[in-house]
Amino acid sequence: MAVGLVAALALHFTSGGQTPRLITPPSPSASSKPSPTASGTANPKPTPTMPSDPIDILKKNPLYSLKVNAKCAAQSAPTTTAAFRKQVKALVDCQNKAWQKALAKTAIEFRKPSIKHYSSSIKSPCGALGTNFPASYCTADNTLYFSKASFTQGRYYRLAVAEFVIHEYAHHVQTLARIFSHTDAMKEREASISRRIELQAHCMAQYGLTHSNLGFTAADRADLEYQFGYTSDAEGHGSAKAERYWGLRGLDATKVGACNTWKVKASLVK
């Protein structure tokens, strides 16, 4: 399975810092042993609910038929780092319960992600992480990483923490559904594939915000739609136009399939 790092965008009003990255290692040599897939087997056999063709895993994944409803605690801007970490854990826990139940209906094997917080820098199997972006997910260790910047940015609006936690959790779901390990089937430029990955997670985050018992209001929607108007990494995460298109799809979705960025033409993920 390809190892990669996917990171949440810094909010538009945060200045400085690098843009998020997607890191993939060199391809293994011919003598290397096959890498395990997200299901933990070297060459999984096709099942009635998981396509065997790589492009179908992207475009016709059983993930897309699901309705996922979580029951998360009420949200507010954190006032201390301790409160922030507690909030993150509670959000991940409620997403774990919801996705474990939903994925039980499919051939996708559920695993809980790990959580790591850090203040300045930390080493991960995907490389060294700094504080230039608030949150990231590493496919190699199935871990959600939160830098000190995530606490700062989590205080800008009511659902800010929930948004980037669920965004990174969406990357974990992409890994479980074997999407990450089959992206090369698209035969596109790396940047285009990166945008399909990130815009799908972006859309799934908005879906999660409206399906996690968070008391979603018109004011919350206005906060989010305001964020859709900005991007600091159009090349890797999509333009503001694409962010808005997929963000609105997520907010209005009834199933995860509304966030299928793999079956649309390239112009919708640009």
C-alpha positions in Angstrom: 0.0 0.0 0.0 1.4 3.4 -0.9 2.4 5.4 2.2 1.3 9.0 2.2 0.7 12.0 4.4 -2.4 14.1 3.9 -2.8 17.3 5.8 -5.7 19.7 6.5 -5.5 23.1 5.0 -4.6 26.0 7.3 -7.6 28.3 7.5 -7.4 31.2 5.1 -6.8 33.8 7.7 -3.7 32.1 9.0 -0.6 33.7 7.5 2.7 32.1 6.6 3.8 28.5 6.6 3.9 25.9 3.9 1.0 24.4 2.2 0.0 20.8 3.0 1.7 18.0 1.3 0.9 14.5 0.0 4.1 12.4 0.4 4.6 9.1 -1.3 7.8 7.0 -1.1 9.6 5.4 -4.0 8.0 2.4 -5.5 9.3 -0.9 -4.1 11.8 -2.9 -6.1 10.8 -6.0 -8.0 12.4 -8.2 -5.2 10.4 -6.6 -2.5 7.5 -8.4 -0.9 4.1 -7.1 -1.7 2.8 -4.5 0.6 -0.3 -5.3 2.6 -3.5 -3.7 1.6 -5.8 -1.7 3.9 -7.5 -5.0 4.8 -4.3 -6.5 6.0 -3.8 -9.1 3.2 -1.3 -9.1 0.4 -3.7 -10.0 -2.4 -7.3 -9.8 -1.2 -9.8 -12.0 -3.1 -12.8 -10.2 -4.6 -16.0 -10.2 -2.5 -19.6 -9.6 -3.5 -19.4 -6.1 -2.2 -15.8 -5.0 -3.0 -14.8 -4.6 -6.6 -11.7 -6.4 -7.8 -10.8 -3.9 -10.6 -8.7 -1.0 -9.2 -10.6 1.7 -11.0 -13.9 0.3 -9.7 -12.5 0.4 -6.2 -12.2 4.2 -6.7 -15.4 4.8 -8.6 -17.8 2.1 -7.4 -16.6 1.6 -3.8 -19.2 0.1 -1.4 -18.4 3.1 0.8 -20.6 5.2 -1.4 -23.8 3.4 -0.6 -23.6 4.2 3.1 -25.5 6.5 5.4 -23.3 7.3 8.4 -24.9 9.0 11.5 -22.7 9.7 14.5 -23.7 10.8 17.9 -21.1 13.3 19.0 -20.9 15.7 22.0 -21.9 19.3 21.7 -19.2 21.5 20.2 -17.7 24.9 21.2 -14.3 26.6 20.7 -11.8 25.1 23.1 -10.3 27.4 25.7 -7.3 25.3 26.8 -5.1 22.7 25.1 -6.3 20.1 27.6 -9.9 20.8 26.6 -8.9 20.7 23.0 -7.3 17.3 23.3 -10.4 16.0 25.1 -12.6 17.4 22.4 -10.5 15.7 19.7 -10.6 12.3 21.4 -14.4 12.5 21.9 -14.9 13.4 18.2 -12.7 10.5 17.0 -14.5 8.1 19.5 -17.9 9.0 18.1 -16.8 8.7 14.5 -15.3 5.3 15.4 -18.6 4.0 16.6 -20.5 5.4 13.6 -18.1 4.1 11.0 -17.7 0.7 12.7 -21.4 0.2 12.5 -21.7 1.4 8.9 -18.8 -0.5 7.5 -20.0 -3.7 9.1 -22.5 -3.8 6.2 -19.6 -4.0 3.7 -16.5 -5.9 2.9 -14.4 -3.0 4.3 -12.7 -4.0 7.5 -12.9 -1.4 10.3 -9.9 -0.3 12.4 -9.6 2.6 14.8 -7.1 5.3 14.0 -4.5 6.4 16.6 -4.2 10.0 17.7 -1.0 12.0 18.4 -0.6 15.6 19.5 2.7 17.5 19.3 3.9 21.0 20.0 6.8 21.8 17.6 7.7 18.7 15.5 7.3 15.0 15.4 8.7 12.1 13.4 6.2 9.8 11.6 6.5 7.0 9.1 5.4 9.5 6.5 8.2 11.9 7.4 8.9 14.7 9.9 5.9 16.9 10.7 6.0 20.5 11.8 3.4 23.1 12.7 3.0 24.6 9.2 -0.4 22.9 9.0 -2.8 22.1 11.8 -3.6 18.4 11.2 -2.6 15.5 9.1 -3.1 11.8 8.6 -0.4 9.2 7.9 -1.5 6.1 6.0 1.5 4.1 7.2 0.5 4.1 10.9 -3.2 5.0 10.5 -2.6 8.0 12.8 -4.3 11.4 13.0 -1.6 14.0 13.9 -2.6 17.4 15.5 0.0 20.2 15.9 -0.3 23.1 18.3 -1.6 25.1 15.3 -4.8 23.0 15.4 -5.6 24.3 18.9 -5.2 27.9 17.7 -7.2 27.4 14.6 -9.8 25.4 16.4 -11.0 28.6 18.2 -12.0 30.5 15.1 -15.6 29.3 14.8 -17.9 26.8 16.6 -17.3 23.8 14.4 -13.7 24.4 13.4 -12.3 21.6 15.5 -15.0 19.2 14.3 -14.4 20.1 10.7 -10.7 19.3 10.6 -11.0 16.2 12.9 -13.7 14.7 10.6 -11.6 15.8 7.5 -8.6 13.8 8.7 -10.9 10.9 9.8 -12.2 10.9 6.2 -8.7 10.1 5.1 -8.6 7.2 7.5 -11.9 5.9 5.9 -10.3 6.3 2.4 -7.5 4.1 3.6 -9.8 1.5 5.0 -11.8 1.5 1.7 -8.5 0.9 -0.2 -8.9 4.1 -2.1 -5.4 5.3 -1.2 -3.8 2.1 -2.4 -5.5 2.3 -5.9 -5.2 6.0 -6.8 -2.6 5.2 -9.6 -5.4 3.5 -11.5 -6.6 7.0 -12.5 -3.5 7.5 -14.7 -3.5 11.3 -14.0 -1.0 13.8 -12.8 -0.1 13.6 -9.1 -1.7 17.0 -8.5 -5.0 15.9 -10.0 -5.1 12.7 -7.9 -4.2 14.8 -4.8 -7.2 17.1 -5.5 -9.5 14.1 -5.9 -8.3 12.7 -2.5 -8.5 16.1 -0.7 -11.8 17.2 -2.2 -13.4 13.9 -1.3 -12.2 14.3 2.3 -13.4 17.9 2.3 -16.9 16.8 1.1 -17.0 13.9 3.6 -16.1 16.3 6.4 -19.1 18.5 5.5 -21.3 15.4 5.4 -20.0 14.4 8.8 -20.8 17.8 10.3 -24.4 17.5 9.3 -24.7 13.9 10.4 -23.0 13.9 13.8 -25.7 15.2 16.1 -23.9 18.6 16.4 -27.0 20.8 16.4 -26.0 22.1 13.0 -27.5 25.6 12.4 -27.8 28.2 9.7 -25.0 30.1 11.4 -22.7 27.1 11.2 -23.5 26.7 7.5 -22.7 30.4 7.0 -19.3 29.9 8.7 -18.5 26.9 6.6 -19.6 28.5 3.3 -17.4 31.5 4.1 -14.4 29.1 4.4 -15.2 27.6 1.0 -14.4 30.9 -0.6 -10.7 30.6 0.1 -7.8 28.1 -0.5 -4.1 28.3 0.2 -3.3 25.2 -2.0 -5.3 25.2 -5.2 -2.8 22.9 -6.8 -3.1 20.1 -4.2 -6.5 20.7 -2.6 -8.5 22.4 -5.3 -9.6 25.9 -6.2 -12.0 27.9 -4.2 -14.6 27.0 -6.8 -14.0 23.3 -6.3 -13.9 23.6 -2.5 -17.3 25.3 -2.7 -18.8 22.7 -5.1 -17.7 19.7 -3.0 -18.4 21.5 0.3 -22.0 22.2 -0.7 -22.4 18.6 -2.0 -21.3 17.3 1.4 -23.5 19.7 3.4 -26.6 18.6 1.3 -25.7 14.9 1.0 -27.8 12.0 2.3 -25.2 9.4 1.5 -21.4 9.3 1.4 -21.7 8.7 -2.4 -22.3 12.4 -3.0 -18.6 12.7 -2.3 -17.4 10.4 -5.1 -14.7 12.6 -6.7 -13.3 9.7 -8.7 -16.1 9.4 -11.2 -16.3 13.0 -12.3 -14.5 14.8 -15.0 -11.2 16.5 -14.1 -12.7 20.0 -14.4 -14.8 19.4 -11.3 -11.7 18.7 -9.2 -9.6 21.6 -10.4 
